[in-house]
């Protein structure tokens, strides 16, 4: 399959409300569905699609956990779970968070 794709990556789009249908695209991405420019990151653990995380913000405030400890983040489009070390979660939960329902 590698030689059949124009590029070695995939993208997905999840619709909101009455927008066009959601989709997954192999070998490319649609710039019309991007909210900001594409940013590439090195994978530090390929078994889990893990990336190095340098900071976490709640609103406009850094919790500064990853400035002290080395943090990784696993990219998983199939879950809505958020997990972190206990100390980092406590720092995030201590900050006011405003949620928007889509």
CORZISUL-V570320 format. One line per field, one symbol per residue. psi: psi as a letter, one per 30 degrees, with the letter a starting at -180 (. if undefined). burial: 1 if it has 16 or more other ideal C-beta (glycine too) atoms within 10 Angstrom, else 0. A space follows every 10 residues. Layout:
psi: ???
burial: ???
//
This chain:
psi: eeffkelhll llkklkcgll lllkkkgalj ffgkflkkkk kkkfjffghk lkkflkkjbg kkfgeffekk klkkjjfglg kjllkeeeee eeffkkkkkk k.
burial: 0000000000 1010000000 0000000000 0010000000 0000000000 1010010000 0010110000 1010000000 0001000100 1100000000 00
//
